[in-house]
Every structure is written in C-alpha cells, then in structure tokens.
Amino acid sequence: MSPDKVDRRALRDGLGRDEILDLLAAGLEAVEPGSLVRRVLACDADALRAAGERVVVLSIGKAAVPMAEGAIEALGGSACRGIVVAPWSAAPAGGASTRKAAGLEFHVGGHPLPDSGSAEAAAAIERLAAELTDDDLVLCLLSGGGSSLVGAPVEGVSLDDLRETVGLLLSGGVPIDEMNVVRRHLTRLSGGRLARLVRGRLEALALSDVPGSRPEAIASGPTVPDPTTFADARNVLSRRDLRPAVRAGVWRAIERGCRGELEETLKPGDPAFARTRFRVIGCGDTFLDGAALRAAQRGWSVVRREEPLTGEAREAGGEIGRELRRLAEAVEAPTIWLAAGETTVTVRGRGTGGRNQEAALSAALELSGVAGASVAFLATDGVDGPTDAAGALVDGDTVRRIRAAGLDERAALEQNDTYPALRASQDLLVTGSTGTNVADVVVGFVAPR
C-alpha cells in the first residue's frame, strides 16, 4: 500500500497524517509476500532443482496469490502443479489462475467463516496429496486465514456446525490462540494432518498473523505438531461459557476425541515430521522493522512496544491513547510509536465496526483535545471486521467531530458501532485488499509542542 492507495474521501487532512501514511506504506512494503518468498527461495531454488524432485506448490491464506507468484518466479517454472486457496477478496481477475502462477488450480474459500468453497478446497488438496510420490517436494506457502479457507470439518461435524462454532468464538472475544485450539480439532487438515498426507519432502514458508508466531497457530498448523488436545478444546469452550451454545455434533465430536474414538491432531515426534521443515518468513515485527527504518531515515525518534498487542480492543486502544498523551506532553522531537499484535472484541451490541476501529475510537477518547498526536490502527490485510475499512486514523479532534455530527462516541463503543462514528469524523482508513496479512499494527505520530 502506498499513501495514494488510501481512499482520501474517507480520510481528512491533519497534523501527522501524511507521516503516518508514509510509515504504513513502508511497513506493508516490508511484508510484501511475493518479495519475501522470492528472497528465501533465491537461496534454495538451485538446491530444489538439483534434487531432481518435482516441486508441488500449495499456497493457502490471504496472501496465497502473491506468495504463489513469488514461488513460481523464484523456481523458474520448476513447479509443474499445485493449488492456490485464497479468500474472495484476493481472487485474481479471471478466477482460475494467476498471471505468473498459471497452471495452478485456484480455489476460493470463506473467511472468517468456512464455507462450501473451503470444504471443496480441502478436498482438492487431499486428492492432490493422494497422487504424490516419495520423489515429490511440496512447497507449502501459508498465511493468515488458512484455518477458515481450507476449513473442512472432521468426521461427525457438519459444515454448519463448524461455521456456527467459529462464529461463537469470534463474537465471544475468544483470543486467537484459544480459538485455534478448537479449530485445529474440528478441521481435517489442521494440527499437522496435512503433513501426514504428504509423501516426500515438505517445506513450509509462513507469513505469520498471530502474536508470537507459534507454528501451530499460523493457519492452524497444517504441517507442524500440535501440542494441544481434544481435552484442551473442550476446556476452552467450557471456560468461555460456550458449552450451552455449541451444537450437539461439535460437542459430541470433541467428547469422542477425548475418549480416543476420534484421531487426535499430530503430536511432536510423529514420523510425519521427519521429512518436513517450517520457517516463518515475515510477521508483525517485519512490518515494524520497515516502518522504524523509514522513521529513522526521516530523522524521527522511535518508541516501539516489544510485547505483542493483545486483549480487548477498547482497553488496548485506551492504553495506547494514554501513552501517546503522555508523550505529547514530553517529547522534544517528532516521535513515532509502533506496535503489532491482535486484539479481540466481545460483541455486546448490534453495530458495525472492527477491532481496529474499536481500538482507534478508544484511543481518540483519551486524546480528545490533545494537539500534536495522531495514531492509526490498521488491519494489514485491509479488512477490519465486516466493513470496507482497514481501520482508522484518529487524533485530538476526532471526538469533537463525532459529536458535531450528532453522534455519541461512548454509545458507539458500547454498541460496537464504531464504523458510523469514525466515518462521520472522516477518520476511516480504506485501502482495499493489501495482498498481505501480519495481523494488526499501530503507528502513532507525536510532534513536539
């Protein structure tokens, strides 16, 4: 994303806004999926070809298309077949193939809820895996969203059962790591099960969208061991008070898994992993590195939060707003504030918004009336909740503008209705699909008084 890709009709001018857009563009350039894949494979391509193996590409996730294109370019045509699974928003023009990845079978799946396309994509991968030999090398390219995009349910669970369960986890504000414990045990390719299907070698390159970049959490870990169990999935649903709402088929499958009647996900030490390798090639920290480098080139000071951003979105946003307010009172030079991670939203109202918009409005409440401080909260895939916005860029004038439009900013938060409020203040960041995904990032700018 470059600054000119932001829909300026949705975003007003203001102090620090151009600077923040410049940093967002630098961060997104640093996590461009095709470039990351090409860089890694530039070192490996000759070795892959020398091995005499046929290279098969499986690219799954929100960044599946550019990752597949990067691989085809780096391998120089060595890949003779494969499958790409992307969300509808990332589907290339023409549908069935990408410009550089022509010949790869293209599928579109549902996100954040799996759909029939997700189940069909999983089945296509299973069919392809059944045709592989010991002389094949599978290059598996993973990015965020993969859990849903190939979300085919396990035995005894219907697609509707799975969709409703994922919806309950999302609306209940369940943290992503706990959500993935449940999803890994309800979907057929998760928790290392894809590794068991693949004969020959399996090389996985992942673009991480989860705090900590744990392999089992990225796209629900189709090629790596899962340290969790059906009992852990049952505990998540019970602890989050979702047991009464979960459909009977889901609870029955989890109980069967606890009794050993359904096959567990693959654990460390399983023979399937003797022929696999997994590498993270980009994450939220990669984005922050790119933004920090651009800030240093501009001569700005940088304050970087080292811990991943987690927790309830409105609480995280309020904390960041207070931190920027303190900085605004003390800095003597332009200062950038950076963070990355993924928050959650517990849905209590019937409004429209996303976790980044909710965090942004909470920050705006803390910054109300403060001069010289601006902050952007961005979903790096370009989609924040069920809206056309990627997040929002707020400052000390945001609350005044919301009130001038006749809206109540606190009521908007309580009703999870942040989108209309931030649209009224002209603070929405609308980018369209960015082609990448490293969860959420925060970029603040503070000018000296």
Secondary structure as GFF3:
##gff-version 3
##sequence-region A 1 449
A	DSSP	three_ten_helix	3	5	.	.	.	ID=ss1
A	DSSP	alpha_helix	17	30	.	.	.	ID=ss2
A	DSSP	alpha_helix	33	50	.	.	.	ID=ss3
A	DSSP	beta_strand	54	60	.	.	.	ID=ss4
A	DSSP	alpha_helix	64	75	.	.	.	ID=ss5
A	DSSP	beta_strand	79	87	.	.	.	ID=ss6
A	DSSP	three_ten_helix	88	90	.	.	.	ID=ss7
A	DSSP	beta_strand	105	109	.	.	.	ID=ss8
A	DSSP	alpha_helix	116	130	.	.	.	ID=ss9
A	DSSP	beta_strand	136	143	.	.	.	ID=ss10
A	DSSP	alpha_helix	146	149	.	.	.	ID=ss11
A	DSSP	alpha_helix	159	171	.	.	.	ID=ss12
A	DSSP	alpha_helix	176	186	.	.	.	ID=ss13
A	DSSP	alpha_helix	193	197	.	.	.	ID=ss14
A	DSSP	beta_strand	201	207	.	.	.	ID=ss15
A	DSSP	three_ten_helix	211	213	.	.	.	ID=ss16
A	DSSP	three_ten_helix	215	220	.	.	.	ID=ss17
A	DSSP	alpha_helix	230	239	.	.	.	ID=ss18
A	DSSP	alpha_helix	248	258	.	.	.	ID=ss19
A	DSSP	three_ten_helix	271	275	.	.	.	ID=ss20
A	DSSP	beta_strand	276	282	.	.	.	ID=ss21
A	DSSP	alpha_helix	284	297	.	.	.	ID=ss22
A	DSSP	beta_strand	301	304	.	.	.	ID=ss23
A	DSSP	alpha_helix	313	330	.	.	.	ID=ss24
A	DSSP	beta_strand	335	341	.	.	.	ID=ss25
A	DSSP	alpha_helix	355	367	.	.	.	ID=ss26
A	DSSP	beta_strand	373	379	.	.	.	ID=ss27
A	DSSP	beta_strand	391	395	.	.	.	ID=ss28
A	DSSP	alpha_helix	398	404	.	.	.	ID=ss29
A	DSSP	alpha_helix	409	414	.	.	.	ID=ss30
A	DSSP	alpha_helix	418	424	.	.	.	ID=ss31
A	DSSP	beta_strand	428	429	.	.	.	ID=ss32
A	DSSP	beta_strand	440	446	.	.	.	ID=ss33
###
